[in-house]
Amino acid sequence: MDITAPLPPVGADDPTPVVDAARAVLDLSGLGPIERVPLIPEAVRRRHRVFVPADHRFKAAARFMQAL
């Protein structure tokens, strides 16, 4: 899979074009950034056998999505 894309020239005053181009390359889904990390209840994570007490919210959501 080739995800190379030409980046615009870097302007010392305005890095916005580079940031937008980098997001376009890294966000293959086109959905944009996640506004909030979902809070998955402990009971649901236990039911799917992915409950780890030390997980913080992001890690718990990532583990749950990987299990699905």
Secondary structure by P-SEA (a helix, b strand, c coil): cccbbbbcccccccaaaaaaaaaaaaaccccccccccccccaaaaaaaccccccccaaaaaaaaaaac
